[in-house]
């Protein structure tokens, strides 16, 4: 899912992150697929934090994606 998100055009990425509920769903998919891919403790912590606080952190990811073209902790 992370690779799929990073392959999207920047406009599509920003639109997905701009819509609140869609943002949270995309965050969940990217964060948990990243955890299942890497199986690391840090990936697990990030996935849990984004599951609980995904909506407010989604705005952080929107700005991060705008500046750096990828999600926080998901390059």
ABEGO torsion letter per residue (X at the ends): XAAAAAABBAAAAAAAAABAAAAAAAAAAAAAAAAAAAGBAAAAAAAAAAAAAAAAAAAAAAAAAAAAGBBBGAX
